[in-house]
Every structure is written in C-alpha cells, then in structure tokens.
Amino acid sequence: MNDAKKRPQIHALNRQKIARLRKKIQRFESLSQSSTHITTGFDAIDDYFATHVGGGGLALGGVHEIIAARTGDMAAALGFAHHLAARFRGAQTALLYGQTHAGVRDTGQPYAPALMARDDLIYLDGVSLPELMWAGEEALSCDAIGCIILASTEEAPNFTFSRRLSMTARSVDRPLIMALGASAAGTASAATSRWQVQAMRNNGWQLKLTRLRSSYRQTPPAQGWQVFATPPQSDAAHFAKTTPLAANKHQSAAN
Amino acid sequence: MTDLTLQEPLKTAIGDFAFKPQATGRRIVSLWFPYWLVQSYDAGFDNTRPFVLVDKQKSTQRVVAVTPQAEAAGLHTHMSLADARALVPDLQTAPVSWPAAQMKLQKTAKWLQRYTPWVGYDAPGDSPTDGFGLLLDISGCAHLFAGERAMLADIQARFQARGITVHAAVAGTIGAAWGLARFRRQHQAVILPPQQETDAMLDLPPAALRLTPQHLDLCRRLGLDNVAELAKFARPALTRRFGPLPVMRMEQAFGHVGEALSPCVPEPEFLVQKLLPQGITQLPVLADLLTPLCAHLAVKLEAAGQGAQRLDLVLTRTDNAVMALSLRLAHPSAAPSHMTRLFADRLERLHSGVDIGLGVEKMLLVASQTAPIRPPQTAMGLQGRRHAPPAASALAQLIDRLIGRLGSQRVVRPVVQPSYIPERAVDFLPILASAAPASALAFDAAPSIHTRPLFMLCAPEPIEVIAEVPEGAPFRFRWRRVLHEVVAAQGPERISPEWWQEIFGTKSRSHNRQTRDYFRIEDNNGYRFWLYRDGLYERETQQPKWFMHGVFA
C-alpha cells in the first residue's frame, strides 16, 4: 500500500497484474518444498528445530550456506559443511566437493585419513567460481550424488547463481552446501539456510543460524549455539574423540 | 626383341626434373623373415632333423616352407613332397596353416609399433621370394633408439632371441628397402644413406624390383641379370615389352614417384561421418548437427553391444585444415544424448578459442575405443517411458561431463597410499586413471583418523616459532604474517623418515630426511593447527625449522 501511495502513476490494472505475478512466483517457490528434514546432530540446535521450526529439521532439498565468521574460520566452516554433508548423504551416494584456487591456497586440500567420505569423494581441485557453479548444477541433477559441497573463500556467487542453484536443489530435493569466506556475510542469496561458524576454544564451534527459509515460530537465538561434542558419523568428529588437549604449561607464564 | 633399343645408362639420360629423386627424408625399414612359416610354427619339431611344411596344391602335396637344415639338404619350396622324401627319407613334415602364420605376423606387426606407429605389410603378390615381410616407416623415429644402426640392431637382436631369422634394410624408398633386405644378403642390417637408392639398386637382380614370376621369367630369357641392365632400356620400349609394372617399380624404388605405405591399423569399426556441402560457420549449428551423428553412432554401437570409451570428433574445414576433439568416457556408453552433451559442452568451451575459418565441411565421429556393455533391460509395457539411468552409470556420466569441462586433472579422488609420511599417505589421482578405491586397505587404519587434520596444505609452510625449550611445543608462532598465541598443545607425534625408501631408493625427497615432531595446537582464537618441527634438536640439527602442515576444522 505504501508503494502505491508513493508511486500513484502505477495503473490499477498493472497493480493487479503485478499482484497476480507475485502470487504466481510465490506458488512456484513453495511448490517444491522438501519433504525430508534432517537433524544436525547437535542437541541444542535440534531442540530448537524440533520445537520451533516446521518440519523439525533442515530441509534436505536446498542450498545451505555456511559462512566463516572471521578470515581464519574457513576451516571451521568447511568442517561444519562436511559434518552436515555426512548427515545429509545417504548410503551408496557420492559426495562432490569442489574448491576454488583461493580455497586450495588458503586451507589446502581435504586430507583423506580424516575424511569419512573418502571412498565416495569426487574432488574438484582448484576450479574457478563459474565452473564451480556449473559443476554444482550438473551434480544436482545426478542421482548418484548424495550431497555437494562447494567452497569459495574469496568471492560469493551472485544472486542469480544462488537462486538458480536453489531452485534446482529444491526441485530435485538434494542438498548443496556452499562454504563461503567471511566477506560473504552480507551478500544476498536465495539459500534455504545460512549459518555462521566461528571456531571456539576447547575444540568447539559457535554456530549462528542467520537465515532460515522455513516457517518458524521463534527466531533462532542471536548468540547462536556453542557445540563441542560431535556425533560419530561426522567427518569433523576426529577432534572430539581424542583426549582433551593438555593445557600448555607455558601459557600461564605468557599471560 | 629387336624393338628393345639400347640406350645410354639411365643416369645420363636423366635430363628432366621429373627424374630428380625427391628429397622426402622418408626412411623405410624392410624386414624379411625368410623362414617365417617354419619358425613361427609352434607345434614343435625336432630341431636337428630337416623339417618342411606342406600344402596340398592341385592334388599334389607340395613343400611350402623349409628349415635352414632342410635347405642345406637340398630341399626347396615348390618341390613336391614325394621328391623331397626321395632326397631326405627321414623328413619331418606338417601341414601348413596360413591363417596361423598370418595371425603371428599381425601380432608381430603390432609389437613392432614400439619402434614406430607406422607399420605395414608387404603388399600381397609382391613376394616371389619365400617368407614374409613387414615394412616400417621410421622417419623421425630412429633418434629415439640412438640412431638407425642401433635401432636395427635392436630389432634383429630381439628377433634372434626368439629364434626368428630376419634380414633388414633401411632406405629412402619402400622398393629399395625391400630389395636390399632380400638380395643384399649380409648378416648385418643394410643401411642405405639417403639419395643413394638408384646406385644401390642397379646391381641387384631383377627380382629385387617386386616383379611377378612372369616378368622374372622373361628377364631370364632375355639374359637380364640385374636392375641396371633393365634400366638401360628406353622406358616406352620396356613398357611395350613388359607392361607398366617394371617401370613403375623402378621409379618407385629410385624415389622418382611416391609410394604409400598403408599402416596395418585396423579400420575403425564405429565410424560415422557427415558431409556439409555448404560449410558450417556457426559452432552452435555444428553442435546441433552432432545430435543425429551421435544417434547414428549409438545405433552402430548398440547393434554390436559395445559402448564407447573414447570418442574422436574430426572436423575438416573447407581449407582442408583438420581439427580433432577427443573425449574419454568414465564408463563405456552408447547413450546418444550423453555423447551429444559432452561434445556440446566441449564445443561451447571452445567457442572463443576455435577458428572454424570459412566453415566446416565434414564431420567425422569415431568411437576409437570401445568395450562391451550390457544392454539395459527394458520392462515390457513401459516402452515409451524414459527410464532414469542406474546410479553407477549416472555417476559415470556426471564424471564425463565434469572431465569434459574441467579437464581430467581437476576431477580427482583421494587414494590412500602405504606411507607414514603424511603428505605421501594420500594421492589425488584422476578418476579415470584410478580404479575404485579399496576401502578396506589395511594400512589406512594405522594412523588413527582422529588425529589427522581435515585439511592439509599443499606444501608445508615455514613458520616462525618461539618455544621455551627446543624440544617442546611452540609457545607462540607467526604463520602467514599473523601471530598466534598457543593456548593448548598436544604432542609430539614423532614420525620418522621411511628408511626403507632410502635403502631401496624407491623415492627420495630431500626434505624428508629428518624426523618430524608433529603437534596439535589450539590458539587463543580457537583455531586448530597441525605443525611440526623438522629434525631432532641436537641430534639431527642445531637449528630446527618449524612448518605448518594442516588445519583442523
């Protein structure tokens, strides 16, 4: 209504038309809502999803963005991405993991002994962002792929790319995880969920759900969740399973 | 006979440039196996006694091949078996198998492709002499084997080791090489320097010209003992008396006219082509035209129960320039839509870089490598419906598309290697090259997977470390210009160099001669790292260096 007042030149007929088109778009977008919902494996987060979010979990079909909170958090973001991928991925399906040149330079290559998905991993080593987007779209339409992780440290895909991938992912009901650098935090995207990951002391992550494209009764807590223990299926579980790190004896002297 | 007018020796008669030998730089090897039939006969016979192979020709048993011993006993080919037995009563005989001998020759030809890709057979009917022969075009290949002499010596040694007699000659023309291999009988290979074919051929017998028995008979009756005498005649007279063959053979042998050597590569079985008379200048149009071409090829492949593993698309431009695109497939496929899509991707990518000039006038699609595929079982009553391909082939098709666009070096899978050195423990191999990984590899359980970082830097990066005691964990370090305060550390995990690699010399990388002490580090921001000190303090080095090797999630 406000818009109409500001711009009275829009004819009533056009307004009707616009309203009709908007409805149509809404219908398209709600058409393929994923029926499968996946829990994250972290109790605090799953409790929130169970009580406040329709479906009781993360929708399987869709793009999930995981953003590093700080420049150094890319590894943590990718760790969470692999953790989610392990939850999303069914048996007998492959994981496609693509990384841009800058990503390979920054965090290096995935190291197979620490990967749960090492046997079914297809790794795209250092490709450009458009190629990465293309590969993601190709892989989404392949039945043998269970989950896709695309990592781009330096630049985020533009809204058109993001929307395109989102629509495809929702229509085929298959998850695609975008792991992005800290600079992507403010960018527009059509993702189903957006997480911000920050590494914490004592083998922890701080996870903030900054965006969720589902109906929810209560907004996710602004301070996020702090998680320490990871479930055994996770790729990132390796640090949780080891004995706690011994405090460095020189630490107290330093501070 | 009177119309055979004698002329001056040939070389003085050469006035016109057409007779100038063409300096093509071609080098042809002719190999002659005089006892091929008996030496490739593998059913076994007593080496010490004469042995012949016989064939039934016109209701008589005739000798078709003899061993050197039998030859020494006076036996020769074409004699009847009865005559042979009269000469050598305890003669060993066996029926000849031409197809088996031919098959062996085919195998040998294929083996000889280790020297040059261009290996051909002697043309049929060329051989009034006994035995079998092969031709190799070694132009530009000899230097890879340390020169022609070494190459021929190598070939001869290898045949000798297999008990096969071979005479070899190398010359600039097929005719000269053929003649020299057979008639300049000497133990070593004949190596004719370039441009000397004419001189070398002149004193060989007429049979060296690859003539028919009728021609040779005529030569004998005329008393022509060598090529020089034949070459003295005016060519029109020679043609009138002998027909065109001797003149042609002489010119071929002397290098005045060219002669093609057809390599014995099998004709591609799965080949389709399309002529485009107008010349297509638009790549998208070309991509559209691929659809029927691929469909056509798919029909051929399906009929044979084969799937393409490698596809070559050859585009011929109107100016006869040729462009080739080749694709490797992860999984043999006969799906036309898949092939079309792969080529369309490739063409799209070429769009900016490819120059199709005035247009493409011929498209040729070959499945140059195929493998049998099981045809998918189609359910009755669902004929019209499209079936989703099974997961394995869906994955293979995805991999093909990824490789087609990104290149095979970019689409990889990790393969665990038997090594304790962290960076050697995993290799990324192109998916096409690496078979499905053996997940139950016993070795990968050795370092617990929970103590390894999720990400490994491509190369260890040097860091500046402050540690309170030289053997201890770091206390503060600078990596990529950022200072990290260490809050917690776990370690060391000591990884020694793999001394057995040094001993057996399987791998030697200089940076891996020292023991490494790995530490898991957590800094005050919660970042977790995997770093190591290279070398044991005071035992291996005085100034140990530190390296960042991996990042934990």
Interface residues (C-beta under 8 A of the other chain):
Chain A: R70 G72 D73 A75 A76 L78 G79 F80 H82 H83 Q92 T93 A94 V104 R105 T107 G108 Q109 P110 Y111 A112 P113 A114 L115 R118 D119 L121 I122 Y123 L124 D125 G126 V127 E131 W134 A135 E138 A139 C142 D143 A144 I145 Q198 A199 M200 R201 N202 N203 G204 D235 A236 A237 H238 F239 K241 T242 T243 L245 A246 A247 N248 H250 Q251 A253 A254
Chain B: A388 P389 A391 A392 A394 L395 Q397 L398 I399 R401 L402 R405 L406 Q409 R410 V411 V412 R413 P414 V415 V416 P422 A425 V426 F428 I431 P437 S439 D444 P447 I449 H450 T451 R452 P453 L454 F455 M456 L457 C458 E468 G472 A473 F475 R476 V482 E485 V486 V487 A488 A489 Q490 R520 E522 N524 N525 G526 Y527 R528 G550 V551 F552 A553
